[in-house]
Amino acid sequence: MKGKKLLIVEDDQNLGQILSEYLSLKGYESFLFRDGEEGLAAFKAQSYDCCLLDVMMPKMDGYTLAKEIRKVDKQIPFLFLTAKSMKEDRLNGFKLGAEDYITKPFSMEELLLRLNVIFRRGNRVEREKLEEFTLGKILFNPKKQELQVLGNTTKLTSKESALLNLLCENIDSTLDRRAALKIIWGDDSYFNARSMDVYIAKLRKHLKPEESIKIITIHGQGFRLVKD
């Protein structure tokens, strides 16, 4: 999302620099700080569109920083970067209002996908309104996990719905295969990749009544939902 300003707070100097340079190349304006206190001062000094916060940092950890940020701006989205993968840590992050949570090590493609999803969803009010995706004559309701086609309702499985939701949020853009696997299945193993192929085939079958909508395979990269 070109022009979006990112506050990156990461105490690993090498990782922070890689993140900042990569995201800048992708069109974001990246501002990197090394600890929680620096990050909070920077946040108060100017406005940002999203915050990427490391959890384990000196002076002020990411969770404390998130609480302080929330006192200033209750709407800004943030994403935790952490080596922790315990369920309790993830729950703690989401309770603080995190949009997402990514566990190190992660691919730059996965991070970019997660950021794109956050910005495509828009602010919280817009997200509440966006309950359905219109795909030609097909309506997709992610919350209900339902497709409505020509008056008929089809109930999707949780993975079918999650996969179609990612495709819709990245419509006309390539959904990176490995990133989608990590988001929906938890890892990008061979068996999960084969499982994804099965679900893609099922989604194509569900969407077949609408000829203008197609899921295209981008070899070596992933999939793209397109409207003719």
Backbone bond lengths (Angstrom), bond angles and torsions (degrees), N, CA, C in turn:
res aa  C-N    CA-C-N  psi(-1)  N-CA   C-N-CA  omega(-1)  CA-C   N-CA-C  phi
1 M - - - 1.459 - - 1.537 109.20 -
2 K 1.309 117.07 100.54 1.450 121.51 -173.17 1.518 111.43 -61.55
3 G 1.348 114.14 137.90 1.452 120.08 175.25 1.512 115.46 86.78
4 K 1.335 118.65 -9.35 1.461 121.10 178.76 1.530 109.49 -71.58
5 K 1.325 115.51 136.19 1.467 120.56 -177.41 1.524 110.08 -97.20
6 L 1.319 115.81 126.47 1.457 122.18 -178.16 1.521 110.53 -113.07
7 L 1.329 115.56 130.42 1.458 121.44 170.02 1.524 107.12 -95.20
8 I 1.318 117.28 115.27 1.467 122.27 179.16 1.520 108.45 -108.91
9 V 1.325 117.12 121.40 1.462 121.16 178.51 1.524 107.09 -120.52
10 E 1.325 115.93 106.40 1.465 122.62 -172.67 1.524 108.75 -147.25
11 D 1.365 116.84 122.44 1.460 119.10 -175.90 1.523 113.77 -83.91
12 D 1.328 118.14 -12.37 1.463 120.99 173.78 1.527 107.65 -78.95
13 Q 1.323 116.25 108.04 1.454 120.41 -172.56 1.523 112.78 -59.24
14 N 1.329 116.73 -44.16 1.461 119.71 -178.24 1.529 111.58 -65.54
15 L 1.340 116.13 -48.77 1.461 119.97 -179.96 1.522 110.97 -61.89
16 G 1.321 116.34 -43.36 1.457 120.14 -179.67 1.519 111.83 -59.67
17 Q 1.324 116.33 -42.72 1.464 120.35 -179.69 1.523 111.32 -66.54
18 I 1.335 115.77 -40.74 1.474 120.06 178.31 1.526 110.40 -62.70
19 L 1.339 116.01 -45.75 1.468 120.70 178.85 1.525 111.34 -58.92
20 S 1.319 115.31 -49.13 1.456 120.69 -176.98 1.527 111.61 -61.64
21 E 1.329 116.75 -45.74 1.469 120.79 -178.25 1.528 111.08 -68.31
22 Y 1.334 117.21 -41.68 1.462 120.43 -179.30 1.526 111.05 -64.06
23 L 1.324 116.68 -48.03 1.457 119.99 -177.95 1.529 111.73 -67.99
24 S 1.321 117.01 -31.01 1.465 120.15 175.31 1.523 110.09 -65.52
25 L 1.330 116.30 -39.69 1.462 120.39 177.38 1.525 111.48 -63.83
26 K 1.330 116.72 -28.00 1.464 121.37 -179.51 1.531 112.81 -87.82
27 G 1.321 116.63 6.89 1.456 119.66 173.70 1.513 116.29 102.42
28 Y 1.324 117.45 -3.30 1.458 120.41 177.78 1.536 110.22 -84.24
29 E 1.322 116.50 155.38 1.463 121.18 169.55 1.522 106.58 -96.11
30 S 1.324 117.15 113.28 1.462 121.40 -173.33 1.523 110.75 -106.97
31 F 1.340 115.07 134.39 1.457 121.10 178.36 1.531 107.30 -126.55
32 L 1.330 116.50 114.87 1.466 122.20 -171.77 1.519 112.26 -103.72
33 F 1.357 115.48 133.09 1.459 121.62 176.58 1.524 109.05 -133.77
34 R 1.336 116.49 154.18 1.468 121.78 -166.76 1.517 116.07 -96.66
35 D 1.314 119.26 -15.19 1.468 119.86 178.08 1.521 109.60 -151.37
36 G 1.328 115.45 171.48 1.445 121.00 -174.25 1.518 114.29 -62.85
37 E 1.331 116.59 -38.00 1.458 119.51 -179.19 1.523 111.08 -66.47
38 E 1.341 116.43 -43.14 1.469 120.69 176.75 1.526 110.10 -61.98
39 G 1.325 114.96 -42.76 1.461 119.72 -178.56 1.518 112.23 -62.63
40 L 1.337 116.94 -41.88 1.462 120.73 -179.68 1.528 110.58 -66.61
41 A 1.323 116.91 -42.22 1.469 120.53 178.51 1.524 110.17 -61.62
42 A 1.346 116.07 -40.76 1.466 120.34 179.66 1.519 110.90 -66.30
43 F 1.336 116.19 -39.08 1.469 120.17 -179.41 1.520 110.73 -64.40
44 K 1.321 116.55 -38.11 1.463 120.21 -179.31 1.528 112.15 -74.43
45 A 1.345 115.64 -20.14 1.457 120.15 -175.68 1.521 113.07 -82.60
46 Q 1.343 117.67 -30.26 1.459 120.13 179.00 1.522 109.63 -152.77
47 S 1.321 116.67 169.40 1.457 121.12 -177.23 1.526 111.30 -89.91
48 Y 1.335 115.52 149.45 1.464 122.95 177.78 1.534 108.72 -132.70
49 D 1.328 114.90 164.92 1.466 120.32 179.20 1.522 112.71 -100.32
50 C 1.345 116.92 -20.96 1.469 121.36 179.31 1.517 108.41 -163.78
51 C 1.337 116.21 151.01 1.466 121.53 178.95 1.523 109.85 -119.17
52 L 1.326 116.54 133.74 1.466 122.86 173.00 1.516 106.83 -109.66
53 L 1.324 116.88 112.75 1.455 121.21 -170.56 1.521 111.98 -118.60
54 D 1.331 115.77 122.72 1.454 120.05 170.40 1.532 107.62 -70.48
55 V 1.316 117.35 147.97 1.464 120.06 -178.92 1.523 111.68 -84.47
56 M 1.340 117.12 -51.65 1.463 120.86 -176.56 1.525 109.78 -89.78
57 M 1.346 116.19 101.83 1.461 120.92 -179.18 1.521 110.32 -138.83
58 P 1.338 117.05 154.34 1.468 120.16 175.75 1.523 111.17 -73.27
59 K 1.313 115.28 158.82 1.468 125.04 174.93 1.533 112.95 71.98
60 M 1.337 117.44 -45.40 1.464 121.27 178.34 1.521 107.94 -156.53
61 D 1.342 117.10 120.56 1.468 118.85 -178.31 1.525 110.53 -76.10
62 G 1.334 115.21 169.25 1.451 120.70 -174.53 1.510 114.29 -63.42
63 Y 1.337 117.21 -35.83 1.459 120.07 179.76 1.537 111.03 -66.49
64 T 1.333 115.97 -42.90 1.467 120.15 177.85 1.518 110.34 -64.45
65 L 1.334 115.65 -42.12 1.459 120.24 178.12 1.526 110.73 -60.15
66 A 1.335 116.58 -42.73 1.472 120.54 179.21 1.527 110.72 -60.75
67 K 1.332 117.34 -41.01 1.465 120.92 178.75 1.525 110.48 -62.13
68 E 1.349 116.31 -41.58 1.461 120.19 -179.99 1.532 111.14 -67.79
69 I 1.323 116.09 -38.97 1.467 120.74 177.81 1.525 110.13 -62.30
70 R 1.333 116.19 -41.39 1.458 120.95 -179.60 1.540 111.98 -62.77
71 K 1.329 117.20 -27.26 1.460 120.23 177.23 1.526 111.09 -68.70
72 V 1.331 115.63 -28.54 1.468 121.36 -178.52 1.522 111.23 -89.56
73 D 1.338 115.95 -42.42 1.471 121.69 -176.56 1.528 108.54 -141.24
74 K 1.322 116.19 112.48 1.464 120.26 -176.35 1.526 113.24 -83.20
75 Q 1.331 117.79 -6.00 1.457 120.57 -174.79 1.527 114.58 -109.92
76 I 1.308 118.60 -24.05 1.463 120.26 -173.03 1.530 111.18 -59.90
77 P 1.328 118.01 131.89 1.470 120.00 178.32 1.519 111.29 -76.52
78 F 1.338 116.25 146.52 1.457 119.35 171.92 1.518 110.39 -140.66
79 L 1.318 114.01 156.45 1.458 122.69 -175.58 1.528 107.75 -130.25
80 F 1.338 116.90 130.18 1.461 120.68 179.87 1.523 111.40 -87.75
81 L 1.330 115.57 135.54 1.461 122.95 172.64 1.521 106.58 -109.42
82 T 1.328 117.73 121.59 1.458 117.71 -174.65 1.515 113.06 -154.98
83 A 1.325 114.73 153.55 1.462 120.86 174.39 1.515 110.23 -85.76
84 K 1.327 117.16 -9.80 1.456 121.29 -178.93 1.522 110.61 -81.21
85 S 1.314 116.07 140.49 1.465 119.20 178.91 1.527 112.06 -129.92
86 M 1.343 116.42 8.87 1.455 119.58 179.89 1.524 110.32 -66.41
87 K 1.337 115.56 142.91 1.467 120.97 -178.07 1.519 111.14 -57.37
88 E 1.340 117.21 -38.87 1.455 120.68 -177.72 1.523 111.13 -63.64
89 D 1.349 116.25 -36.79 1.458 120.10 179.70 1.515 110.80 -67.85
90 R 1.331 115.81 -40.49 1.465 119.99 178.75 1.532 110.30 -63.71
91 L 1.336 116.10 -44.03 1.457 120.33 179.62 1.522 111.28 -62.24
92 N 1.320 115.69 -39.34 1.459 120.73 178.77 1.521 110.23 -60.55
93 G 1.329 115.73 -42.89 1.464 120.16 178.94 1.508 112.34 -62.80
94 F 1.329 117.08 -44.83 1.457 120.45 -178.83 1.526 111.68 -69.31
95 K 1.328 117.07 -32.27 1.465 119.98 177.28 1.521 111.10 -63.96
96 L 1.336 116.03 -29.53 1.461 120.75 179.04 1.528 111.63 -79.39
97 G 1.341 115.90 -4.01 1.461 119.39 177.62 1.505 114.65 98.40
98 A 1.329 117.51 16.28 1.467 119.87 -179.97 1.526 110.57 -63.61
99 E 1.332 116.06 141.09 1.458 121.04 175.58 1.526 109.98 -75.14
100 D 1.326 115.82 -33.46 1.457 119.76 -176.76 1.519 109.28 -160.54
101 Y 1.333 114.82 174.17 1.454 122.60 -171.26 1.516 105.99 -151.08
102 I 1.329 118.30 118.16 1.458 120.58 -176.43 1.528 109.32 -123.00
103 T 1.332 115.51 130.51 1.464 121.60 -173.42 1.523 111.22 -95.96
104 K 1.316 116.75 131.40 1.464 122.34 176.88 1.532 109.76 -73.42
105 P 1.333 118.46 145.18 1.465 126.94 -5.40 1.525 110.68 -78.28
106 F 1.319 116.48 147.28 1.459 120.84 178.33 1.526 108.57 -134.97
107 S 1.318 115.95 160.08 1.460 120.14 178.68 1.525 109.00 -86.50
108 M 1.321 115.97 151.04 1.456 120.51 177.00 1.535 110.52 -62.05
109 E 1.349 115.76 -33.72 1.466 119.85 179.45 1.525 111.10 -63.91
110 E 1.342 115.66 -39.68 1.463 119.37 178.87 1.521 110.77 -64.58
111 L 1.326 116.16 -44.46 1.469 119.90 179.10 1.521 110.57 -61.68
112 L 1.334 117.05 -44.12 1.460 120.74 -179.73 1.523 111.09 -61.33
113 L 1.321 116.44 -41.66 1.463 120.19 178.77 1.520 110.97 -61.88
114 R 1.318 116.44 -45.08 1.469 120.01 -179.28 1.530 111.10 -62.61
115 L 1.330 116.53 -40.15 1.466 120.05 178.10 1.529 110.89 -65.61
116 N 1.316 116.14 -43.84 1.467 119.87 179.41 1.517 111.09 -59.68
117 V 1.344 116.32 -40.59 1.468 120.60 178.45 1.527 110.34 -62.84
118 I 1.327 116.83 -43.41 1.464 120.74 -179.62 1.527 110.39 -59.27
119 F 1.330 116.94 -46.09 1.464 119.36 -176.47 1.522 112.37 -75.18
120 R 1.330 117.47 -30.73 1.459 119.03 177.60 1.525 110.88 -68.85
121 R 1.313 116.14 -30.00 1.463 118.77 178.28 1.520 111.11 -69.81
122 G 1.322 116.67 -26.70 1.459 120.32 179.66 1.518 111.58 77.99
123 N 1.332 115.91 -161.95 1.459 118.67 -178.46 1.527 111.16 -76.79
124 R 1.314 116.31 174.78 1.465 120.73 -172.50 1.523 112.06 -63.64
125 V 1.310 117.42 -38.91 1.469 120.31 -179.17 1.517 109.64 -63.77
126 E 1.340 117.16 -44.34 1.457 121.36 179.89 1.521 110.58 -63.84
127 R 1.328 117.43 -38.23 1.468 120.35 -179.07 1.520 111.05 -64.88
128 E 1.353 116.39 -37.73 1.461 118.69 179.30 1.525 111.02 -64.98
129 K 1.339 116.49 -34.35 1.459 120.58 -179.65 1.526 111.30 -73.92
130 L 1.355 116.60 -33.22 1.454 120.33 -175.38 1.523 109.78 -82.45
131 E 1.349 115.20 82.14 1.449 120.16 -178.40 1.521 111.55 -95.77
132 E 1.330 116.83 -15.91 1.458 120.20 -177.24 1.529 110.78 -137.85
133 F 1.319 114.81 150.57 1.454 121.36 170.56 1.531 107.08 -108.16
134 T 1.326 116.34 134.14 1.459 121.03 177.15 1.519 109.11 -99.44
135 L 1.319 115.82 117.59 1.462 122.22 -179.93 1.525 107.62 -117.57
136 G 1.346 115.57 82.61 1.461 118.70 -173.79 1.515 109.37 65.08
137 K 1.328 116.30 -121.32 1.465 120.68 179.43 1.535 112.19 -93.22
138 I 1.324 116.16 7.64 1.470 121.60 178.91 1.521 109.57 -103.19
139 L 1.328 117.04 134.65 1.457 122.50 173.58 1.528 108.94 -110.29
140 F 1.321 115.60 131.07 1.464 120.85 179.39 1.515 108.81 -116.42
141 N 1.326 116.22 123.13 1.463 122.23 177.87 1.526 108.51 -111.16
142 P 1.353 117.45 102.40 1.471 120.43 -177.61 1.521 113.43 -62.65
143 K 1.352 116.64 -36.28 1.467 119.36 -178.48 1.517 111.37 -64.37
144 K 1.325 115.65 -45.43 1.464 120.07 -179.12 1.526 112.30 -85.00
145 Q 1.353 116.58 -8.85 1.470 122.36 -177.00 1.532 110.68 56.88
146 E 1.357 114.29 47.54 1.455 119.84 -175.83 1.522 111.81 -128.47
147 L 1.343 114.78 146.52 1.455 123.04 169.31 1.514 108.06 -114.81
148 Q 1.316 116.41 132.57 1.461 121.07 174.80 1.525 108.22 -110.14
149 V 1.319 115.84 115.49 1.461 121.90 -177.33 1.531 108.65 -126.67
150 L 1.335 115.98 115.07 1.470 121.37 177.42 1.532 112.08 51.66
151 G 1.330 115.06 41.81 1.457 119.83 177.66 1.514 114.56 85.01
152 N 1.317 117.05 -8.26 1.469 120.94 178.99 1.527 110.19 -100.33
153 T 1.323 116.28 137.43 1.464 121.02 -179.06 1.529 110.42 -104.61
154 T 1.307 115.05 129.94 1.470 121.84 177.39 1.516 108.97 -114.31
155 K 1.323 116.57 127.09 1.464 121.57 178.37 1.527 108.53 -86.98
156 L 1.336 116.68 124.55 1.452 121.61 179.31 1.526 110.60 -92.01
157 T 1.334 116.03 155.69 1.460 119.76 171.85 1.531 107.78 -74.35
158 S 1.314 116.69 166.31 1.468 120.13 -177.95 1.527 111.55 -61.38
159 K 1.335 117.83 -39.17 1.466 120.29 -179.84 1.527 111.76 -74.12
160 E 1.327 117.75 -37.23 1.466 120.25 174.39 1.525 109.60 -58.57
161 S 1.326 115.98 -46.48 1.458 121.16 -178.03 1.527 111.28 -65.21
162 A 1.339 116.94 -44.48 1.468 120.83 -179.50 1.524 111.23 -62.87
163 L 1.329 116.10 -40.56 1.459 120.96 -178.98 1.531 110.71 -68.60
164 L 1.333 116.63 -44.92 1.458 119.93 179.15 1.524 110.55 -65.74
165 N 1.306 117.30 -35.30 1.458 121.16 178.18 1.526 110.97 -62.22
166 L 1.346 116.73 -44.01 1.468 120.28 177.30 1.523 111.01 -62.76
167 L 1.319 116.23 -41.79 1.464 120.32 179.04 1.536 110.71 -62.83
168 C 1.331 116.59 -42.35 1.464 120.55 179.85 1.525 111.63 -66.06
169 E 1.324 116.51 -39.65 1.456 119.74 -179.26 1.528 112.07 -70.71
170 N 1.323 115.63 -17.84 1.468 120.53 178.32 1.530 110.92 -118.88
171 I 1.344 116.74 32.63 1.461 121.06 -174.73 1.527 110.85 -57.07
172 D 1.328 115.20 137.92 1.468 123.70 -177.41 1.525 113.32 68.88
173 S 1.326 117.19 7.65 1.466 122.00 173.48 1.521 108.17 -121.84
174 T 1.329 116.47 154.88 1.463 119.90 -179.51 1.524 110.35 -77.11
175 L 1.327 115.97 125.02 1.458 122.29 174.91 1.527 107.59 -85.45
176 D 1.318 116.71 110.68 1.458 120.73 -177.18 1.528 110.29 -60.88
177 R 1.325 115.94 127.66 1.462 122.16 -174.59 1.530 112.23 -60.51
178 R 1.316 117.08 -50.28 1.470 120.44 -177.04 1.527 111.25 -65.10
179 A 1.323 116.02 -40.50 1.463 119.28 -179.98 1.521 110.76 -63.78
180 A 1.331 116.63 -43.69 1.469 120.20 179.62 1.525 110.77 -63.31
181 L 1.326 117.31 -39.81 1.459 121.25 178.15 1.523 111.11 -60.74
182 K 1.323 116.88 -43.53 1.463 120.12 -178.30 1.525 111.05 -68.66
183 I 1.333 116.91 -36.13 1.461 120.58 -179.12 1.528 111.17 -70.45
184 I 1.341 117.00 -44.22 1.470 120.13 -172.99 1.524 112.75 -92.71
185 W 1.346 116.67 -42.98 1.467 120.09 -176.35 1.532 113.29 -97.86
186 G 1.302 117.37 -17.21 1.466 119.65 179.10 1.509 113.83 98.73
187 D 1.330 118.59 -24.66 1.463 121.69 174.05 1.523 108.91 -157.31
188 D 1.330 115.35 168.02 1.469 120.12 -174.38 1.529 111.99 -107.80
189 S 1.330 116.66 41.29 1.467 120.93 179.84 1.524 111.04 -66.28
190 Y 1.336 115.40 163.58 1.463 121.79 -179.29 1.536 110.79 -57.59
191 F 1.326 116.81 -44.58 1.465 120.38 -176.21 1.530 111.44 -67.18
192 N 1.335 116.89 -38.23 1.460 119.44 176.57 1.528 111.13 -67.72
193 A 1.330 115.94 -35.31 1.465 119.75 177.39 1.525 111.06 -62.96
194 R 1.336 116.50 -40.99 1.462 120.21 177.24 1.532 110.43 -65.78
195 S 1.321 115.80 -36.90 1.464 120.60 177.61 1.528 110.30 -63.46
196 M 1.321 116.24 -41.70 1.459 119.68 178.06 1.528 110.99 -59.91
197 D 1.323 117.34 -41.66 1.468 120.91 179.33 1.531 110.97 -59.09
198 V 1.330 115.73 -38.42 1.472 120.20 178.15 1.524 110.08 -63.98
199 Y 1.329 117.06 -43.79 1.466 120.58 -179.06 1.521 111.67 -68.81
200 I 1.319 117.18 -34.87 1.465 119.97 175.68 1.525 109.81 -62.14
201 A 1.340 116.30 -42.50 1.472 120.50 178.28 1.522 110.67 -62.16
202 K 1.334 117.19 -39.84 1.460 120.84 178.24 1.525 111.52 -64.75
203 L 1.338 116.27 -41.98 1.463 119.91 179.55 1.527 110.68 -64.98
204 R 1.313 117.34 -39.33 1.462 120.07 177.67 1.532 110.55 -60.12
205 K 1.314 115.55 -38.81 1.461 120.03 178.91 1.530 110.47 -66.45
206 H 1.339 116.19 -42.17 1.468 120.30 179.21 1.539 111.13 -62.57
207 L 1.345 115.82 -36.98 1.464 120.59 -174.95 1.531 113.35 -88.03
208 K 1.310 116.76 -3.47 1.469 121.61 -175.07 1.532 114.26 -56.48
209 P 1.351 119.54 -36.13 1.471 118.96 179.45 1.528 114.28 -60.04
210 E 1.342 117.70 -21.84 1.469 120.87 178.41 1.533 108.46 -104.78
211 E 1.322 116.56 100.29 1.462 121.74 -173.26 1.529 113.85 -67.14
212 S 1.339 116.79 -21.68 1.468 119.46 -178.02 1.527 112.72 -79.53
213 I 1.323 117.46 -10.64 1.462 122.36 -178.35 1.525 109.95 -107.97
214 K 1.324 116.31 127.16 1.465 120.10 -179.51 1.520 110.71 -139.25
215 I 1.340 115.61 147.92 1.461 121.47 170.59 1.523 106.43 -104.70
216 I 1.321 116.27 112.45 1.464 121.95 -176.66 1.522 109.66 -99.57
217 T 1.327 116.27 136.98 1.464 120.98 174.26 1.523 109.19 -84.81
218 I 1.320 116.60 124.21 1.459 122.38 175.35 1.530 106.31 -101.82
219 H 1.319 117.21 100.23 1.458 121.99 -170.82 1.532 112.21 -57.50
220 G 1.320 114.16 131.42 1.456 120.92 179.82 1.516 113.99 81.33
221 Q 1.338 116.87 -2.93 1.464 119.48 -177.86 1.532 112.36 -126.49
222 G 1.351 116.73 -60.63 1.452 118.14 -176.94 1.510 111.19 168.42
223 F 1.333 115.80 -134.08 1.461 121.08 -175.18 1.527 110.40 -134.90
224 R 1.330 114.66 156.23 1.469 119.89 179.90 1.526 109.02 -138.18
225 L 1.327 115.99 127.80 1.456 121.86 173.85 1.523 107.22 -90.34
226 V 1.330 117.25 122.42 1.465 120.73 -175.62 1.524 110.97 -128.42
227 K 1.330 114.33 151.11 1.469 121.97 172.55 1.517 107.77 -109.85
228 D 1.334 117.18 123.69 1.462 120.52 176.80 1.510 110.40 -68.95
